[in-house]
């Protein structure tokens, strides 16, 4: 009785596999109706029916081979391999993500260290306005020397750029255009505004300086006219 039941289910799976294969052929030979949605559905049903047919055929083959003891271990090995490949891929992908996150954290930490040194220079430098403006170029060159510079600027370096812009506008030259120096128009950075308040708040000695700072950082930073 059990053998009869197994034989029935095996035949049923085989018949369904063939039926879906024939359905796939029928769909493929039938042109889709007019319209983008019909074309998408036509392709989707083709893939779906072919996938079901292939899966049923695979199950049918595995059941057939499982009856032979010599074939069981190879079948198990293949199934384990099928499971292992995506699992290994997921693990490798997560490892790569962790490595990337660690590298980004390391680079940002080193950039922040360079920025701290240049902030001290901004506070203590006594040279001309040109020398203070050139600190921006010197900062970028230092990043290049350390292999930290990227054409797509990272958040840490962007924050220093905006901080330097504010420093020059408030304390040196309110008409300063950083794009004329670097060829790059910096996007306003609220983090740079907050850091400026922490680093240079005590240096805001005049109403004009406070007004310039407020124009850029309260309520929204904006680029000079």
Buried (B, 14 or more C-beta within 10 A) or exposed (E): EEEEEEEEEBEEBBEBBBBBBEBBBEBBEEEBEEEEEEEEEBEEBBEBBBEBBBEBBEBBBBBEEEEEEEEEEEBEEEEEEEEEEEEEEEEEEEEEEEEEEEEEEEBBEBBBEBBEEBBEBBEEEEEEEEEBBBBBEEBBEBBEEEEBBEEEBBEBBBBBBBBBBBBBBBBBEBEBEBEEEEEEEBEBBEBBBEBBEEBBEEEBEEEEBEEBBEBBBEEEBEEEE
